[in-house]
């Protein structure tokens, strides 16, 4: 996958991105908003295996770039019944709260609907992540359908 909008790019993650993705995923500061204040504790080998397993049909790990620099990651997974589940993290804190996430989300959602022909898109977020919940509901148009308590434990 490759989607470009001026200085913004969403592209499929490659094996060469595994080191950076693993660094982000293991950083508690990056992952705290998702409920993992200690990071994921994953390995580069596991990240490579995940990237190798990606396909348009099952879902993809994606890298988001701003001005030719990786700044975070997105993903989508095929949940069946023409439904995709998406996620996003802007991992470079100096580029958060600049409106980039909203634009990246709109780019991905448009692609999923028009190019991959999904009919429904869902997402999960930490109930305490007010910034993300605001973006999803007020800027993108998602609606909350349920709150799951104790969905995982870090």
C-alpha positions in Angstrom: 0.0 0.0 0.0 1.2 3.5 -0.8 -0.9 6.6 -0.2 0.5 10.1 -0.6 -1.1 13.5 0.2 1.4 16.4 -0.1 4.0 15.8 2.6 2.1 12.9 4.1 2.7 9.2 3.2 1.2 6.0 4.4 3.1 3.0 3.2 3.2 -0.7 3.9 5.8 -1.5 6.5 8.9 -3.4 5.3 11.3 -5.6 7.1 13.7 -2.6 7.2 11.2 -0.8 9.4 11.2 -3.6 12.1 13.9 -2.0 14.2 12.1 1.3 14.4 8.7 -0.3 15.0 10.1 -2.5 17.8 11.8 0.6 19.4 8.4 2.4 19.4 6.4 -0.6 20.6 8.9 -1.1 23.5 8.8 2.5 24.6 6.4 3.0 27.5 6.1 6.7 26.7 4.9 5.9 23.2 2.6 3.0 24.3 1.2 4.4 27.5 -1.9 6.0 25.7 -2.7 2.5 24.5 -2.5 1.0 27.9 1.0 -0.3 27.9 3.1 2.1 30.0 6.0 -0.5 30.1 5.9 -1.0 26.3 5.1 -4.3 24.7 8.4 -6.1 25.4 8.5 -7.5 21.8 11.5 -8.4 19.7 12.7 -7.3 16.2 12.3 -10.9 15.1 8.6 -10.9 16.1 8.0 -7.6 14.3 9.6 -9.0 11.2 7.4 -12.1 11.3 4.3 -9.9 11.7 5.3 -7.8 8.7 6.0 -10.9 6.6 2.5 -12.2 7.4 0.8 -9.0 6.2 -1.3 -8.9 3.1 -4.0 -6.7 1.6 -6.6 -9.4 2.5 -5.6 -10.0 6.1 -4.3 -6.6 7.0 -1.1 -4.6 7.1 1.2 -2.8 9.4 1.8 0.7 8.0 4.4 3.4 8.4 3.3 7.0 8.4 5.8 9.6 7.1 5.8 13.4 7.3 8.3 15.2 5.0 10.0 11.9 4.2 10.6 10.9 7.8 8.8 8.1 9.7 6.8 9.6 12.5 4.5 6.7 13.5 2.5 3.8 12.5 -1.0 2.7 11.5 -2.5 -0.7 10.9 -5.6 -2.3 9.6 -6.9 -5.8 10.1 -9.6 -7.6 8.2 -12.3 -8.5 10.8 -14.5 -10.3 8.3 -17.9 -9.3 6.9 -16.3 -6.4 4.9 -15.1 -4.8 8.2 -11.7 -3.4 8.9 -10.3 -2.6 12.4 -7.8 0.3 12.3 -5.3 1.9 14.7 -2.8 4.8 14.6 0.1 6.1 16.7 2.0 9.2 16.1 5.2 8.1 17.9 7.2 11.3 17.6 5.8 13.4 20.4 6.8 16.7 18.9 4.4 16.0 16.0 1.4 15.1 18.1 -1.5 17.5 18.4 -0.8 19.1 15.0 -3.7 17.7 13.2 -1.6 15.1 11.3 -3.4 12.1 12.8 -6.7 13.3 11.5 -5.4 13.7 8.0 -3.7 10.3 8.1 -6.9 8.6 9.4 -9.0 10.2 6.6 -6.4 9.0 4.0 -6.5 5.4 5.3 -10.2 5.3 5.7 -10.8 6.6 2.2 -8.4 4.0 0.8 -10.0 1.2 2.7 -13.5 2.1 1.5 -12.6 2.9 -2.1 -9.7 0.7 -3.0 -10.2 -2.4 -0.7 -14.0 -2.1 -0.7 -14.6 -2.4 3.0 -18.1 -1.4 4.1 -17.4 -0.8 7.8 -14.5 0.4 9.8 -14.1 0.1 13.6 -11.4 0.9 16.1 -10.6 0.5 19.7 -9.0 3.0 22.0 -8.1 3.3 25.7 -11.1 4.9 27.5 -8.6 7.3 29.1 -7.2 8.5 25.8 -9.4 11.6 25.6 -7.4 13.2 22.7 -7.9 10.1 20.5 -11.5 9.7 21.4 -12.1 13.4 20.5 -10.4 13.0 17.1 -12.3 9.8 16.3 -15.8 11.1 17.3 -15.6 14.9 16.5 -13.2 15.1 13.6 -13.7 11.8 11.8 -17.3 10.9 12.7 -16.9 7.6 14.6 -19.5 6.8 17.2 -19.0 5.0 20.5 -20.8 1.7 20.6 -19.4 0.2 23.8 -16.9 0.4 26.6 -15.0 -2.8 27.5 -13.6 -2.8 31.0 -10.5 -4.8 31.8 -9.9 -5.7 28.1 -6.2 -6.4 28.8 -3.6 -6.1 31.5 -0.1 -4.7 31.2 
